[in-house]
Amino acid sequence: MIGSLDGTVRGIIRDSIILEINGVGYRVSVPIATLTGAKEGDHLFLWIHMAVRETAQDLYGFETQNELSWFELLLSVSGVGPKSALGIMNAVDTKSLEKAIARNDASILSKSFGVGKKTAEKIVLELREKVGSVEDKGAESGSDGDVVDALVGLGYSLREAREAVHAVSKDLVTPEARLRGAIRIASRSR
């Protein structure tokens, strides 16, 4: 699997760029923001999602890991393919996407090409637990938010991470101590 590409832009074709690396040109579909910012001859590094199908192997490229993560989150929703996910990312930036999901607002997603109202509602419903709600976001401030982020980075679900952080003794005040305590609690519940 290809995880990233680092090369020179050799051409732009519709919604994709040709990125040349050691004499080989890779056709990579990219968000409109990347497409409009790229010029022939520019050096470009992209994080890659490789979609393998029976009839094709398509590359989707993103300038940040955050964009790639959101793209892959969208793909985790049944019925959302790479073209629909890219369409959503073209219509909505990642911060707005996160806020829309946290607020249970499917209307912003249904403005994307190829995404109807039912699909938009399904995306919000399936990704809400992974992203969290606005009320949940406010509950974790400062170091507890960092501890939750660290646990999610270690592979725990958002729910597991929040439950573990809330169960940590208030006597543990440093972020490091709270993280160690939360890891102990979260690992026991698995």
N, C-alpha and C positions, 0 to 999 in steps of 0.2 A: 504494500500500500504506500502511496505517496502522502507524506505528512506536510511537506512545505516545498516551495520552489523559489529559487533566488536567481534572477536572470535579467535579461534585457528585453524590453518591449519591442517587438518587431512589426506588429501590426494590430489593428483593431477591426474586428468583424462583428457587426451587429451588437450583441450583448456580451461579447467575449474578447479577450486579447490573446495574441500569440506571444508567449514568453519563451525566448530562446535561451537554452542552457547548454553549453558545450556543443553547439551546432545542431541541437534538436529543438524544434519548436513545439511547445505544448499549448494547445488551445484550452483556455481556462475561462469559464463563465464567472463573471464578477458583478458585484453590485454597481449600480449606476454611478455612485459617488467615486468609486475606484476607476470606473471606465472613463468618466469625464476628466479625472485628474491625471490619467496616464497619457503620455505622448510617446510616439515612436522614438526609440533610442534611450528612453528612461530606464534606470535600474529599478527593479521592483522585487520585493520579497512578499510572498503570499503564503498564508496558512491554507492548507488544502484539505478539502473533503472529496474523496473519490467515490463516485457512485457507479457501481458495477451492475450492469443489467445483462440480460441474455444477448442483446444486440449492440450494446455500446458500453464504453467506459468513459464517463464524463467527469471532468474536473471542475470543482467550484472553489474559487479562491477568495480569501479575505485578508485585509491588511492587519487585523488584530485577532488575537485569540478569542477575545470577547465576542466578536462578530461570528467567528466560527462556532463557538459554543452555542450562541443563540440559533444559528442555522441548524445545528444538530439537534437542539431541543425541539425546534419546529418539526424536524423530520421524525422525531420520536412519537408524534401524534399520528395515529392511524389515518390514512387518507390524505396526508400531506406529503407530496413528493418534492424533489429538489427544485423544480421550476416554481411551484407555488411558494415554497419557503423563500426562495430568492425574490419572488414578487413581493412578498410581505416585507422583506428587508429593504427592498427598493422604496416601498411606500412609507415605511415607518423606521425611524432610527431605534437602536437597541434600548435607549433609556425610555423612550415613549412606549415601546413594546412592553417593557417590564412594568411600567406604570399601568398600562391598559390591562394587563393580565392581573396585576395586584388589585386593581379597582373593579375587576369583573366587567370591563368595558369592551365588548366584542365589536362595537361599531367601527372603531378605528381600523381593525383588521379586515373587515369586510369591504373596505375601500381599495384593497389590493386587487390587482388583476387576477382573476381566476379563483378568488376566495369568496364564497357565498356566505350568507348569514349563518347557516347551520354549521359550516366548517369553522367559521370564526368563533362561534360559541363553543364548539368542541375543543378548539385550541385553548381558549381561555380556561375551560373546565379542566382539561388534562394537565395544563402547565401551571395552574394556580398553586398546587401544593409544592411544586418545585421552586417556584418564584416566591410564594408567600403573599399574604394580603397586606394592604396598607396598614391595617391595625397591628398586624404581627411585626411589621418593619419598625413601627414606633416603639414596640415593647423592648427591643434590644438596642441599647445605646452604648456608645463607647466600646469598652473592652469586651462586653458580652457579645456585641455584634461581631467583633473580631474573632471571638472564640467560636461562635456559630459558623462563621465563614471558614475557619480552620478545620472544624469537624466535617463540614461539607466537602472541603478539599481533600480530606482523608477518606472520603467515600461513604460517609453517613448521609442519610436523607435529611432534608431540611427539618422534617418533623422530629426525627431522632435527635438531631443536633439541638434543637430548641428545648426538647424535653430534658435532655441531659444537662444543658446549661441552667435551666430553671431548677433542677434537682441539686445542683452543686451548693454546698454549704456557703452561707454568706460570710463565714469566717475567712474563707479564701478570698483575698482581695486583689492580688496581683493577677494580671492576665495569664501568666505562665501557670500559676497555681490553679486557677480556674479551669484552664485548658486540660491540665493533667487530671483534675477531678472529673471533668466532663467526659474525658476519654474513658476513665475507669467505669463511670456509670453507663455510658453508651455501649461499651464492649460487653457489659454484663447483660444488657437487654437483647443482645443478638442471639 
